[in-house]
Amino acid sequence: MTTANAAQQYYHGTGKRKTAIAEVRLYPGGGVQSINGKPLAEIFTWVDWSTAALAPLKATEMLEKFSIVAQVHGGGISAWSHAVRHGVARALLAYDPALRSKLREGGFLTRDSRIKERKKYGLKRARRAPQWTKR
Protein backbone atom coordinates (compact mmCIF):
# COMPACT_ATOMS: atom_id res chain seq x y z
CA MET A 1 0.00 0.00 0.00
CA THR A 2 1.23 3.46 -0.85
CA THR A 3 0.02 6.83 0.29
CA ALA A 4 -0.67 9.97 -1.71
CA ASN A 5 -0.70 11.98 1.49
CA ALA A 6 -1.27 11.09 5.13
CA ALA A 7 -5.08 11.08 4.82
CA GLN A 8 -5.62 9.37 1.44
CA GLN A 9 -4.50 5.74 1.21
CA TYR A 10 -4.80 3.73 -1.99
CA TYR A 11 -3.81 0.42 -3.56
CA HIS A 12 -2.00 0.58 -6.89
CA GLY A 13 -2.03 -1.78 -9.87
CA THR A 14 -0.75 -1.46 -13.42
CA GLY A 15 -2.70 -3.23 -16.15
CA LYS A 16 -1.80 -3.77 -19.80
CA ARG A 17 -3.57 -4.97 -22.94
CA LYS A 18 -2.18 -4.60 -26.49
CA THR A 19 -0.64 -1.10 -26.35
CA ALA A 20 -2.97 0.26 -23.63
CA ILE A 21 -1.52 0.86 -20.17
CA ALA A 22 -3.72 1.59 -17.15
CA GLU A 23 -2.42 2.99 -13.86
CA VAL A 24 -5.19 2.07 -11.41
CA ARG A 25 -5.66 3.30 -7.85
CA LEU A 26 -8.25 1.76 -5.53
CA TYR A 27 -9.35 4.07 -2.73
CA PRO A 28 -11.26 2.61 0.25
CA GLY A 29 -14.88 3.76 0.25
CA GLY A 30 -17.15 2.94 -2.66
CA GLY A 31 -18.91 4.85 -5.32
CA VAL A 32 -16.63 6.91 -7.58
CA GLN A 33 -15.20 5.32 -10.72
CA SER A 34 -13.25 7.62 -13.01
CA ILE A 35 -11.04 7.02 -16.03
CA ASN A 36 -8.77 9.91 -17.08
CA GLY A 37 -10.81 12.28 -14.91
CA LYS A 38 -14.15 11.35 -16.51
CA PRO A 39 -16.89 9.07 -15.16
CA LEU A 40 -16.62 5.40 -16.10
CA ALA A 41 -19.96 5.46 -17.98
CA GLU A 42 -18.78 8.37 -20.13
CA ILE A 43 -15.62 6.55 -21.28
CA PHE A 44 -16.99 3.00 -21.54
CA THR A 45 -20.28 3.71 -23.29
CA TRP A 46 -20.85 0.08 -24.27
CA VAL A 47 -22.04 -2.11 -21.37
CA ASP A 48 -19.55 -4.90 -22.10
CA TRP A 49 -16.61 -2.52 -21.64
CA SER A 50 -17.77 -1.31 -18.21
CA THR A 51 -18.63 -4.86 -17.06
CA ALA A 52 -15.18 -6.06 -18.14
CA ALA A 53 -13.48 -3.23 -16.24
CA LEU A 54 -15.41 -3.95 -13.02
CA ALA A 55 -15.32 -7.77 -13.27
CA PRO A 56 -12.54 -8.35 -10.67
CA LEU A 57 -14.43 -6.28 -8.09
CA LYS A 58 -17.65 -8.20 -8.78
CA ALA A 59 -15.87 -11.56 -8.61
CA THR A 60 -14.39 -10.73 -5.20
CA GLU A 61 -17.62 -9.03 -4.02
CA MET A 62 -15.84 -5.73 -3.30
CA LEU A 63 -17.68 -3.47 -5.75
CA GLU A 64 -19.02 -1.20 -3.00
CA LYS A 65 -15.77 -1.15 -0.98
CA PHE A 66 -13.51 0.74 -3.39
CA SER A 67 -13.45 3.80 -5.62
CA ILE A 68 -11.51 3.44 -8.87
CA VAL A 69 -9.32 6.20 -10.24
CA ALA A 70 -7.43 5.19 -13.39
CA GLN A 71 -5.14 6.91 -15.88
CA VAL A 72 -5.12 5.08 -19.23
CA HIS A 73 -3.13 5.81 -22.39
CA GLY A 74 -2.40 4.03 -25.65
CA GLY A 75 -4.60 1.59 -27.54
CA GLY A 76 -8.34 1.79 -28.09
CA ILE A 77 -11.40 1.71 -25.87
CA SER A 78 -11.74 -2.09 -25.81
CA ALA A 79 -8.08 -2.48 -24.82
CA TRP A 80 -8.59 0.25 -22.19
CA SER A 81 -11.35 -1.74 -20.49
CA HIS A 82 -9.21 -4.87 -20.33
CA ALA A 83 -6.18 -2.91 -19.14
CA VAL A 84 -8.29 -1.39 -16.35
CA ARG A 85 -9.54 -4.88 -15.46
CA HIS A 86 -5.96 -6.14 -15.22
CA GLY A 87 -4.92 -3.12 -13.12
CA VAL A 88 -7.90 -3.48 -10.75
CA ALA A 89 -7.05 -7.16 -10.23
CA ARG A 90 -3.43 -6.30 -9.40
CA ALA A 91 -4.52 -3.53 -7.03
CA LEU A 92 -6.89 -5.95 -5.27
CA LEU A 93 -3.96 -8.32 -4.90
CA ALA A 94 -1.97 -5.53 -3.22
CA TYR A 95 -4.94 -4.99 -0.88
CA ASP A 96 -5.33 -8.66 0.09
CA PRO A 97 -2.99 -11.42 -1.19
CA ALA A 98 -5.58 -14.02 -0.09
CA LEU A 99 -7.71 -13.02 -3.09
CA ARG A 100 -5.14 -14.49 -5.50
CA SER A 101 -6.95 -17.82 -5.99
CA LYS A 102 -10.29 -16.15 -6.75
CA LEU A 103 -8.68 -13.65 -9.16
CA ARG A 104 -6.61 -16.38 -10.82
CA GLU A 105 -9.76 -18.51 -11.24
CA GLY A 106 -11.45 -15.69 -13.15
CA GLY A 107 -8.33 -15.16 -15.30
CA PHE A 108 -7.92 -11.55 -14.19
CA LEU A 109 -4.23 -11.74 -13.26
CA THR A 110 -3.01 -13.14 -16.58
CA ARG A 111 -1.75 -10.49 -18.98
CA ASP A 112 -3.18 -11.01 -22.46
CA SER A 113 0.03 -10.95 -24.48
CA ARG A 114 -1.54 -10.86 -27.95
CA ILE A 115 -0.25 -7.85 -29.89
CA LYS A 116 -0.04 -6.90 -33.55
CA GLU A 117 2.59 -8.83 -35.50
CA ARG A 118 5.24 -6.73 -37.21
CA LYS A 119 5.37 -6.30 -40.98
CA LYS A 120 8.11 -8.25 -42.76
CA TYR A 121 10.10 -6.91 -45.71
CA GLY A 122 9.07 -8.27 -49.12
CA LEU A 123 5.48 -8.69 -47.88
CA LYS A 124 2.52 -6.35 -47.92
CA ARG A 125 1.58 -6.98 -44.27
CA ALA A 126 2.83 -9.33 -41.59
CA ARG A 127 2.10 -12.45 -43.66
CA ARG A 128 0.33 -11.28 -46.84
CA ALA A 129 2.56 -11.83 -49.87
CA PRO A 130 2.24 -9.76 -53.06
CA GLN A 131 -0.12 -11.28 -55.63
CA TRP A 132 1.66 -13.75 -57.87
CA THR A 133 0.78 -14.35 -61.52
CA LYS A 134 1.98 -17.34 -63.50
CA ARG A 135 1.85 -15.60 -66.90
DSSP file (Angstrom, degrees, kcal/mol; ACC not computed):
  #  RESIDUE AA STRUCTURE BP1 BP2  ACC     N-H-->O    O-->H-N    N-H-->O    O-->H-N    TCO  KAPPA ALPHA  PHI   PSI    X-CA   Y-CA   Z-CA
    1    1 A M              0   0    0      0, 0.0     2,-0.3     0, 0.0    10,-0.2   0.000 360.0 360.0 360.0 137.3    0.0    0.0    0.0
    2    2 A T  E     -A   10   0A   0      8,-1.4     8,-1.7     0, 0.0     2,-0.4  -0.772 360.0-133.8-117.7 166.2    1.2    3.5   -0.8
    3    3 A T  E     -A    9   0A   0     -2,-0.3     6,-0.2     6,-0.2     3,-0.1  -0.974  13.2-164.7-126.2 137.2    0.0    6.8    0.3
    4    4 A A  S    S-     0   0    0      4,-1.7     2,-0.3    -2,-0.4    -1,-0.2   0.899  86.9 -22.2 -78.8 -46.1   -0.7   10.0   -1.7
    5    5 A N  S    S-     0   0    0      3,-1.0    -1,-0.4     0, 0.0     0, 0.0  -0.861  85.2 -80.8-147.1-176.5   -0.7   12.0    1.5
    6    6 A A  S    S+     0   0    0     -2,-0.3     3,-0.1     1,-0.2    -2,-0.0   0.809 126.4  40.6 -63.2 -30.3   -1.3   11.1    5.1
    7    7 A A  S    S+     0   0    0      1,-0.1     2,-0.7    -4,-0.0    -1,-0.2   0.875 105.7  64.6 -87.5 -39.0   -5.1   11.1    4.8
    8    8 A Q        -     0   0    0     19,-0.0    -4,-1.7     2,-0.0    -3,-1.0  -0.778  61.7-178.6 -95.8 113.3   -5.6    9.4    1.4
    9    9 A Q  E     +A    3   0A   0     -2,-0.7     2,-0.3    -6,-0.2    -6,-0.2  -0.854   7.8 171.5-105.8 144.9   -4.5    5.7    1.2
   10   10 A Y  E     -A    2   0A   0     -8,-1.7    -8,-1.4    -2,-0.4     2,-0.4  -0.963  30.9-126.6-147.4 164.5   -4.8    3.7   -2.0
   11   11 A Y  E     -B   26   0B   0     15,-2.0    15,-2.8    -2,-0.3     2,-0.3  -0.960  29.9-147.5-115.0 132.1   -3.8    0.4   -3.6
   12   12 A H  E     +B   25   0B   0     -2,-0.4     2,-0.3    13,-0.2    13,-0.2  -0.772  21.1 168.1-108.5 142.6   -2.0    0.6   -6.9
   13   13 A G  E     -B   24   0B   0     11,-2.3    11,-3.0    -2,-0.3     2,-0.5  -0.980  21.7-146.8-149.2 141.1   -2.0   -1.8   -9.9
   14   14 A T  E     -B   23   0B   0     -2,-0.3     2,-0.3     9,-0.2     9,-0.2  -0.938  19.3-170.7-109.6 125.8   -0.7   -1.5  -13.4
   15   15 A G  E     -B   22   0B   0      7,-2.7     7,-3.1    -2,-0.5     2,-0.3  -0.891   1.8-168.9-117.1 148.0   -2.7   -3.2  -16.2
   16   16 A K  E     +B   21   0B   0     -2,-0.3    96,-0.5     5,-0.2     2,-0.3  -0.978  13.9 167.0-135.9 148.0   -1.8   -3.8  -19.8
   17   17 A R  E >  S-B   20   0B   0      3,-2.0     3,-2.8    -2,-0.3     2,-0.2  -0.862  70.7 -39.7-158.3 125.5   -3.6   -5.0  -22.9
   18   18 A K  T 3  S-     0   0    0     94,-0.7    97,-0.1    96,-0.3    57,-0.0  -0.400 126.5 -27.3  51.1-117.5   -2.2   -4.6  -26.5
   19   19 A T  T 3  S+     0   0    0     -2,-0.2     2,-0.3    -3,-0.1    -1,-0.3   0.331 114.5 108.7-106.0   7.8   -0.6   -1.1  -26.4
   20   20 A A  E <   -B   17   0B   0     -3,-2.8    -3,-2.0    54,-0.1     2,-0.4  -0.676  47.5-168.8 -86.9 136.5   -3.0    0.3  -23.6
   21   21 A I  E     -BC  16  73B   0     52,-2.5    52,-1.9    -2,-0.3     2,-0.5  -0.994   1.2-165.2-126.9 128.4   -1.5    0.9  -20.2
   22   22 A A  E     -BC  15  72B   0     -7,-3.1    -7,-2.7    -2,-0.4     2,-0.8  -0.959  10.3-160.1-118.8 123.1   -3.7    1.6  -17.1
   23   23 A E  E     -BC  14  71B   0     48,-2.9    48,-2.1    -2,-0.5     2,-0.4  -0.897  25.4-168.2 -97.2 108.3   -2.4    3.0  -13.9
   24   24 A V  E     -BC  13  70B   0    -11,-3.0   -11,-2.3    -2,-0.8     2,-0.4  -0.830  15.1-170.8-109.4 135.2   -5.2    2.1  -11.4
   25   25 A R  E     -BC  12  69B   0     44,-2.4    44,-2.3    -2,-0.4     2,-0.6  -0.991   8.6-156.5-121.1 130.3   -5.7    3.3   -7.8
   26   26 A L  E     -BC  11  68B   0    -15,-2.8   -15,-2.0    -2,-0.4    42,-0.2  -0.932  10.0-165.3-106.1 118.6   -8.2    1.8   -5.5
   27   27 A Y  E     - C   0  67B   0     40,-2.6    40,-2.9    -2,-0.6   -17,-0.2  -0.871  27.7-110.5-101.8 133.9   -9.3    4.1   -2.7
   28   28 A P  E    S+ C   0  66B   0      0, 0.0    38,-0.2     0, 0.0   -19,-0.1  -0.350  88.3  60.2 -60.5 143.2  -11.3    2.6    0.2
   29   29 A G  S    S-     0   0    0     36,-3.0     3,-0.2     2,-0.0    36,-0.2   0.382  83.0-113.7 101.1 121.4  -14.9    3.8    0.3
   30   30 A G  S    S+     0   0    0     34,-0.8     2,-0.5     1,-0.1    37,-0.3  -0.118  72.5  59.1 -85.2 175.9  -17.1    2.9   -2.7
   31   31 A G  S    S+     0   0    0     35,-0.7     2,-0.3    32,-0.5    -1,-0.1  -0.548  70.0  89.6 117.6 -66.5  -18.9    4.9   -5.3
   32   32 A V        +     0   0    0     -2,-0.5    36,-2.0    -3,-0.2     2,-0.4  -0.520  39.9 173.9 -82.2 130.1  -16.6    6.9   -7.6
   33   33 A Q  E     +d   68   0B   0     -2,-0.3     7,-2.1    34,-0.2     2,-0.4  -0.939  10.7 169.6-133.5 111.5  -15.2    5.3  -10.7
   34   34 A S  E     -dE  69  39B   0     34,-3.0    36,-2.5    -2,-0.4     2,-0.5  -0.970  21.1-163.8-129.7 141.6  -13.2    7.6  -13.0
   35   35 A I  E >  S-dE  70  38B   0      3,-2.8     3,-2.0    -2,-0.4    36,-0.2  -0.989  83.9 -15.2-120.3 122.0  -11.0    7.0  -16.0
   36   36 A N  T 3  S-     0   0    0     34,-3.1    -1,-0.1    -2,-0.5    35,-0.1   0.843 129.7 -53.9  51.5  38.3   -8.8    9.9  -17.1
   37   37 A G  T 3  S+     0   0    0     33,-0.4    -1,-0.3     1,-0.3    34,-0.1   0.451 120.1 102.3  81.0   1.0  -10.8   12.3  -14.9
   38   38 A K  E <  S-E   35   0B   0     -3,-2.0    -3,-2.8     1,-0.1    -1,-0.3  -0.820  82.1 -89.9-113.8 155.6  -14.2   11.4  -16.5
   39   39 A P  E >>  -E   34   0B   0      0, 0.0     4,-1.4     0, 0.0     3,-0.8  -0.279  35.3-118.2 -61.9 149.8  -16.9    9.1  -15.2
   40   40 A L  H 3> S+     0   0    0     -7,-2.1     4,-2.8     1,-0.3     3,-0.2   0.878 113.4  54.8 -56.2 -42.5  -16.6    5.4  -16.1
   41   41 A A  H 34 S+     0   0    0      1,-0.2    -1,-0.3    -8,-0.2     9,-0.1   0.776 105.0  54.2 -65.8 -26.6  -20.0    5.5  -18.0
   42   42 A E  H <4 S+     0   0    0     -3,-0.8     3,-0.3     1,-0.1    -1,-0.2   0.848 116.4  36.3 -76.4 -34.2  -18.8    8.4  -20.1
   43   43 A I  H  < S+     0   0    0     -4,-1.4     2,-1.3    -3,-0.2    -2,-0.2   0.940 121.0  44.3 -81.6 -53.1  -15.6    6.6  -21.3
   44   44 A F     <  +     0   0    0     -4,-2.8    -1,-0.2     1,-0.2     6,-0.2  -0.681  67.3 164.7 -95.8  82.3  -17.0    3.0  -21.5
   45   45 A T        +     0   0    0     -2,-1.3     2,-0.4    -3,-0.3    -1,-0.2   0.783  55.8  76.3 -72.8 -27.5  -20.3    3.7  -23.3
   46   46 A W  S >> S-     0   0    0     -3,-0.2     4,-1.4     1,-0.1     3,-0.8  -0.699  83.5-132.8 -85.8 137.4  -20.9    0.1  -24.3
   47   47 A V  H 3> S+     0   0    0     -2,-0.4     4,-2.5     1,-0.3     5,-0.2   0.847 102.7  59.6 -60.6 -37.6  -22.0   -2.1  -21.4
   48   48 A D  H 3> S+     0   0    0      1,-0.2     4,-2.1     2,-0.2    -1,-0.3   0.851 103.2  52.7 -61.9 -34.3  -19.5   -4.9  -22.1
   49   49 A W  H <> S+     0   0    0     -3,-0.8     4,-2.0     2,-0.2    -1,-0.2   0.935 111.9  43.7 -67.4 -45.4  -16.6   -2.5  -21.6
   50   50 A S  H  X S+     0   0    0     -4,-1.4     4,-1.8    -6,-0.2    -2,-0.2   0.880 113.8  50.9 -69.4 -36.5  -17.8   -1.3  -18.2
   51   51 A T  H  X S+     0   0    0     -4,-2.5     4,-0.8     1,-0.2    -1,-0.2   0.897 110.2  50.3 -66.6 -38.1  -18.6   -4.9  -17.1
   52   52 A A  H >< S+     0   0    0     -4,-2.1     3,-0.6    -5,-0.2    -2,-0.2   0.908 110.0  50.2 -64.2 -41.1  -15.2   -6.1  -18.1
   53   53 A A  H 3< S+     0   0    0     -4,-2.0    -1,-0.2     1,-0.2     4,-0.2   0.858 117.4  39.1 -66.2 -35.3  -13.5   -3.2  -16.2
   54   54 A L  H 3X S+     0   0    0     -4,-1.8     4,-1.9     1,-0.2     3,-0.5   0.439  86.3 102.8 -94.9  -0.3  -15.4   -3.9  -13.0
   55   55 A A  H <X S+     0   0    0     -4,-0.8     4,-2.6    -3,-0.6     5,-0.2   0.852  77.1  52.6 -55.5 -43.0  -15.3   -7.8  -13.3
   56   56 A P  H  > S+     0   0    0      0, 0.0     4,-1.6     0, 0.0    -1,-0.2   0.890 110.4  49.0 -63.1 -35.8  -12.5   -8.4  -10.7
   57   57 A L  H  4>S+     0   0    0     -3,-0.5     5,-2.9    -4,-0.2     6,-0.5   0.889 113.2  46.9 -68.5 -38.2  -14.4   -6.3   -8.1
   58   58 A K  H ><5S+     0   0    0     -4,-1.9     3,-0.8     3,-0.2    -1,-0.2   0.895 110.2  52.9 -68.7 -39.7  -17.6   -8.2   -8.8
   59   59 A A  H 3<5S+     0   0    0     -4,-2.6    -1,-0.2     1,-0.2    -2,-0.2   0.846 115.8  39.3 -65.2 -34.1  -15.9  -11.6   -8.6
   60   60 A T  T 3<5S-     0   0    0     -4,-1.6    -1,-0.2    -5,-0.2    -2,-0.2   0.389 110.5-122.6 -95.9   2.9  -14.4  -10.7   -5.2
   61   61 A E  T < 5S+     0   0    0     -3,-0.8    -3,-0.2    -4,-0.3    -4,-0.1   0.883  78.8 118.1  58.8  43.3  -17.6   -9.0   -4.0
   62   62 A M    >>< +     0   0    0     -5,-2.9     3,-0.9    -6,-0.1     4,-0.9   0.035  25.0 119.1-124.3  24.1  -15.8   -5.7   -3.3
   63   63 A L  T 34 S+     0   0    0     -6,-0.5   -32,-0.5     1,-0.3     3,-0.3   0.857  82.1  41.1 -61.2 -37.5  -17.7   -3.5   -5.8
   64   64 A E  T 34 S+     0   0    0      1,-0.2   -34,-0.8   -34,-0.1    -1,-0.3   0.504 105.9  66.8 -89.1  -5.1  -19.0   -1.2   -3.0
   65   65 A K  T <4 S+     0   0    0     -3,-0.9   -36,-3.0   -36,-0.2     2,-0.3   0.716  98.9  46.0 -89.3 -21.2  -15.8   -1.2   -1.0
   66   66 A F  E  <  -C   28   0B   0     -4,-0.9   -35,-0.7    -3,-0.3     2,-0.4  -0.916  60.8-144.8-129.9 149.1  -13.5    0.7   -3.4
   67   67 A S  E     -C   27   0B   0    -40,-2.9   -40,-2.6    -2,-0.3     2,-0.5  -0.895  25.8-139.7-102.1 140.3  -13.5    3.8   -5.6
   68   68 A I  E     +Cd  26  33B   0    -36,-2.0   -34,-3.0    -2,-0.4     2,-0.4  -0.885  22.3 176.0-106.6 127.4  -11.5    3.4   -8.9
   69   69 A V  E     +Cd  25  34B   0    -44,-2.3   -44,-2.4    -2,-0.5     2,-0.4  -0.978  16.3 175.5-126.5 117.7   -9.3    6.2  -10.2
   70   70 A A  E     -Cd  24  35B   0    -36,-2.5   -34,-3.1    -2,-0.4     2,-0.5  -0.950  26.4-157.1-129.0 143.3   -7.4    5.2  -13.4
   71   71 A Q  E     -C   23   0B   0    -48,-2.1   -48,-2.9    -2,-0.4     2,-0.4  -0.984  24.4-177.6-114.0 119.7   -5.1    6.9  -15.9
   72   72 A V  E     +C   22   0B   0     -2,-0.5     2,-0.3   -50,-0.2   -50,-0.2  -0.945   7.7 168.3-122.9 138.9   -5.1    5.1  -19.2
   73   73 A H  E     +C   21   0B   0    -52,-1.9   -52,-2.5    -2,-0.4     3,-0.1  -0.987  41.5  30.7-145.6 156.2   -3.1    5.8  -22.4
   74   74 A G  S    S+     0   0    0     -2,-0.3   -54,-0.1   -54,-0.2   -53,-0.1   0.142  87.7  40.8  81.8 157.9   -2.4    4.0  -25.6
   75   75 A G  S    S-     0   0    0    -56,-0.2    -1,-0.2   -55,-0.1     2,-0.2  -0.123  89.0 -63.6  71.1-164.9   -4.6    1.6  -27.5
   76   76 A G     >  -     0   0    0     -3,-0.1     4,-2.1   -56,-0.0     5,-0.1  -0.527  52.5 -86.8-115.6-177.0   -8.3    1.8  -28.1
   77   77 A I  H  > S+     0   0    0      1,-0.2     4,-2.1     2,-0.2     5,-0.2   0.886 124.1  51.1 -63.0 -42.6  -11.4    1.7  -25.9
   78   78 A S  H  > S+     0   0    0      1,-0.2     4,-1.6     2,-0.2    -1,-0.2   0.920 112.5  46.4 -62.4 -43.6  -11.7   -2.1  -25.8
   79   79 A A  H  > S+     0   0    0      1,-0.2     4,-2.3     2,-0.2    -1,-0.2   0.845 108.4  58.4 -66.3 -33.2   -8.1   -2.5  -24.8
   80   80 A W  H  X S+     0   0    0     -4,-2.1     4,-2.7     2,-0.2     5,-0.2   0.931 104.2  50.4 -60.6 -45.8   -8.6    0.3  -22.2
   81   81 A S  H  X S+     0   0    0     -4,-2.1     4,-2.0     1,-0.2    -1,-0.2   0.893 113.4  44.8 -63.5 -39.0  -11.3   -1.7  -20.5
   82   82 A H  H  X S+     0   0    0     -4,-1.6     4,-2.2     2,-0.2    -1,-0.2   0.834 111.9  52.4 -74.3 -31.5   -9.2   -4.9  -20.3
   83   83 A A  H  X S+     0   0    0     -4,-2.3     4,-2.4     2,-0.2   -61,-0.2   0.900 110.2  48.5 -67.9 -40.2   -6.2   -2.9  -19.1
   84   84 A V  H  X S+     0   0    0     -4,-2.7     4,-2.9     2,-0.2     5,-0.2   0.907 110.0  52.7 -64.2 -41.4   -8.3   -1.4  -16.3
   85   85 A R  H  X S+     0   0    0     -4,-2.0     4,-2.1    -5,-0.2    -2,-0.2   0.927 110.8  46.7 -58.4 -46.0   -9.5   -4.9  -15.5
   86   86 A H  H  X S+     0   0    0     -4,-2.2     4,-1.9     1,-0.2    -2,-0.2   0.900 113.8  48.2 -63.3 -42.3   -6.0   -6.1  -15.2
   87   87 A G  H  X S+     0   0    0     -4,-2.4     4,-2.2     2,-0.2    -2,-0.2   0.886 110.1  51.2 -66.7 -39.9   -4.9   -3.1  -13.1
   88   88 A V  H  X S+     0   0    0     -4,-2.9     4,-2.4     2,-0.2    -2,-0.2   0.907 109.5  51.3 -63.5 -41.5   -7.9   -3.5  -10.8
   89   89 A A  H  X S+     0   0    0     -4,-2.1     4,-1.7    -5,-0.2    -2,-0.2   0.904 111.3  47.0 -62.4 -41.6   -7.0   -7.2  -10.2
   90   90 A R  H  X S+     0   0    0     -4,-1.9     4,-1.6     2,-0.2    -1,-0.2   0.869 111.6  50.9 -68.9 -35.9   -3.4   -6.3   -9.4
   91   91 A A  H  X S+     0   0    0     -4,-2.2     4,-1.7     2,-0.2    -2,-0.2   0.886 108.5  52.0 -68.2 -38.1   -4.5   -3.5   -7.0
   92   92 A L  H  X S+     0   0    0     -4,-2.4     4,-2.7     1,-0.2     7,-0.2   0.865 106.9  54.1 -63.7 -35.3   -6.9   -6.0   -5.3
   93   93 A L  H  < S+     0   0    0     -4,-1.7    -1,-0.2     1,-0.2    -2,-0.2   0.862 106.5  51.0 -66.2 -35.8   -4.0   -8.3   -4.9
   94   94 A A  H  < S+     0   0    0     -4,-1.6    -1,-0.2     1,-0.2    -2,-0.2   0.842 111.3  49.8 -68.0 -32.9   -2.0   -5.5   -3.2
   95   95 A Y  H  < S+     0   0    0     -4,-1.7    -2,-0.2     1,-0.3    -1,-0.2   0.936 133.6   1.9 -69.3 -48.3   -4.9   -5.0   -0.9
   96   96 A D    ><  -     0   0    0     -4,-2.7     3,-2.0    -5,-0.1    -1,-0.3  -0.849  55.9-163.9-147.2 104.6   -5.3   -8.7    0.1
   97   97 A P  G >  S+     0   0    0      0, 0.0     3,-1.4     0, 0.0     4,-0.2   0.671  87.3  74.7 -62.6 -15.6   -3.0  -11.4   -1.2
   98   98 A A  G 3  S+     0   0    0      1,-0.3     3,-0.5     2,-0.1     4,-0.3   0.658  83.3  67.8 -71.0 -14.0   -5.6  -14.0   -0.1
   99   99 A L  G <> S+     0   0    0     -3,-2.0     4,-2.5    -7,-0.2     5,-0.3   0.506  71.5  97.9 -80.9  -3.7   -7.7  -13.0   -3.1
  100  100 A R  H <> S+     0   0    0     -3,-1.4     4,-2.9     1,-0.2     5,-0.2   0.884  80.0  50.0 -54.2 -45.9   -5.1  -14.5   -5.5
  101  101 A S  H  > S+     0   0    0     -3,-0.5     4,-2.0     1,-0.2    -1,-0.2   0.898 112.9  46.2 -64.5 -39.9   -6.9  -17.8   -6.0
  102  102 A K  H  > S+     0   0    0     -4,-0.3     4,-1.4    -3,-0.2    -1,-0.2   0.896 116.2  45.1 -68.6 -40.1  -10.3  -16.2   -6.7
  103  103 A L  H  X>S+     0   0    0     -4,-2.5     5,-2.2     2,-0.2     4,-0.6   0.879 113.3  50.1 -70.1 -38.2   -8.7  -13.7   -9.2
  104  104 A R  H ><5S+     0   0    0     -4,-2.9     3,-0.8    -5,-0.3    -2,-0.2   0.887 106.5  56.3 -65.8 -39.0   -6.6  -16.4  -10.8
  105  105 A E  H 3<5S+     0   0    0     -4,-2.0    -1,-0.2     1,-0.3    -2,-0.2   0.869 108.6  46.6 -61.0 -38.6   -9.8  -18.5  -11.2
  106  106 A G  H 3<5S-     0   0    0     -4,-1.4    -1,-0.3    -5,-0.1    -2,-0.2   0.582 113.1-120.7 -79.7  -9.8  -11.5  -15.7  -13.2
  107  107 A G  T <<5S+     0   0    0     -3,-0.8    -3,-0.2    -4,-0.6     3,-0.2   0.718  73.1 130.3  78.8  22.3   -8.3  -15.2  -15.3
  108  108 A F      < +     0   0    0     -5,-2.2   -19,-0.2     1,-0.2    -4,-0.2   0.702  65.2  53.6 -83.0 -19.8   -7.9  -11.5  -14.2
  109  109 A L  S    S+     0   0    0     -6,-0.5     2,-0.5    -9,-0.1    -1,-0.2   0.642  85.6  95.4 -90.5 -14.8   -4.2  -11.7  -13.3
  110  110 A T  S    S-     0   0    0     -3,-0.2     2,-0.5    -6,-0.1   -24,-0.0  -0.652  74.0-133.3 -81.9 126.3   -3.0  -13.1  -16.6
  111  111 A R        -     0   0    0     -2,-0.5     2,-0.9     1,-0.1   -94,-0.1  -0.668  16.9-128.1 -79.2 125.0   -1.8  -10.5  -19.0
  112  112 A D        -     0   0    0     -2,-0.5   -94,-0.7   -96,-0.5    -1,-0.1  -0.646  25.7-170.6 -74.9 107.9   -3.2  -11.0  -22.5
  113  113 A S        +     0   0    0     -2,-0.9     2,-0.4   -96,-0.1    -1,-0.2   0.398  39.8 124.1 -88.2   3.6    0.0  -11.0  -24.5
  114  114 A R        +     0   0    0      3,-0.0   -96,-0.3     0, 0.0     2,-0.3  -0.507  33.0 159.5 -70.5 122.0   -1.5  -10.9  -27.9
  115  115 A I        -     0   0    0     -2,-0.4     2,-0.1   -98,-0.1    -2,-0.0  -0.856  48.1 -72.3-133.5 170.7   -0.2   -7.9  -29.9
  116  116 A K        -     0   0    0     -2,-0.3     2,-0.2     1,-0.1    -1,-0.0  -0.419  49.9-122.1 -67.7 135.8    0.0   -6.9  -33.5
  117  117 A E        -     0   0    0     -2,-0.1     9,-0.2     1,-0.1    -1,-0.1  -0.554  31.1-108.6 -78.6 142.2    2.6   -8.8  -35.5
  118  118 A R        -     0   0    0     -2,-0.2     2,-0.2     1,-0.1    -1,-0.1  -0.318  31.6-105.4 -72.1 153.0    5.2   -6.7  -37.2
  119  119 A K        -     0   0    0      5,-0.1     2,-0.3     8,-0.0     7,-0.2  -0.564  32.8-141.6 -76.0 138.8    5.4   -6.3  -41.0
  120  120 A K    >   -     0   0    0      5,-0.9     3,-1.5    -2,-0.2     2,-0.0  -0.777  22.9-102.9-102.1 148.9    8.1   -8.3  -42.8
  121  121 A Y  T 3  S+     0   0    0     -2,-0.3     3,-0.1     1,-0.2    -1,-0.1  -0.368 106.8  30.0 -67.9 147.6   10.1   -6.9  -45.7
  122  122 A G  T 3  S+     0   0    0      1,-0.3     2,-0.3     2,-0.1    -1,-0.2   0.305 108.2  89.9  85.2  -9.2    9.1   -8.3  -49.1
  123  123 A L  S <  S-     0   0    0     -3,-1.5    -1,-0.3     6,-0.1     6,-0.2  -0.772  76.4-132.8-116.2 163.0    5.5   -8.7  -47.9
  124  124 A K  S    S-     0   0    0      4,-2.9     2,-0.2    -2,-0.3     5,-0.2   0.849  90.2  -5.7 -82.2 -36.2    2.5   -6.3  -47.9
  125  125 A R  S    S-     0   0    0      3,-1.1    -5,-0.9    -7,-0.1    -2,-0.1  -0.533 107.3 -58.1-135.1-157.0    1.6   -7.0  -44.3
  126  126 A A  S    S-     0   0    0     -7,-0.2    -8,-0.1    -2,-0.2    -6,-0.1   0.897 131.1  -5.2 -60.5 -41.2    2.8   -9.3  -41.6
  127  127 A R  S    S+     0   0    0    -10,-0.1     2,-0.6    -8,-0.1    -1,-0.2   0.495 101.6 112.1-130.2  -9.6    2.1  -12.5  -43.7
  128  128 A R        -     0   0    0     -5,-0.1    -4,-2.9     1,-0.0    -3,-1.1  -0.580  52.5-154.6 -77.0 116.9    0.3  -11.3  -46.8
  129  129 A A        -     0   0    0     -2,-0.6    -6,-0.1    -6,-0.2     3,-0.1  -0.530  29.1 -91.1 -85.8 155.6    2.6  -11.8  -49.9
  130  130 A P        -     0   0    0      0, 0.0    -1,-0.1     0, 0.0     2,-0.1  -0.325  57.1 -87.1 -61.6 150.5    2.2   -9.8  -53.1
  131  131 A Q        -     0   0    0     -3,-0.1     2,-0.4     1,-0.1    -3,-0.0  -0.365  45.7-147.3 -63.2 136.7   -0.1  -11.3  -55.6
  132  132 A W        -     0   0    0     -3,-0.1     2,-0.4    -2,-0.1    -1,-0.1  -0.899  10.8-165.0-111.6 133.4    1.7  -13.7  -57.9
  133  133 A T        -     0   0    0     -2,-0.4    -2,-0.0     1,-0.1     0, 0.0  -0.951  14.5-153.0-118.0 139.0    0.8  -14.3  -61.5
  134  134 A K              0   0    0     -2,-0.4    -1,-0.1     1,-0.1     0, 0.0   0.896 360.0 360.0 -74.9 -40.0    2.0  -17.3  -63.5
  135  135 A R              0   0    0      0, 0.0    -1,-0.1     0, 0.0    -2,-0.0   0.358 360.0 360.0-126.0 360.0    1.8  -15.6  -66.9
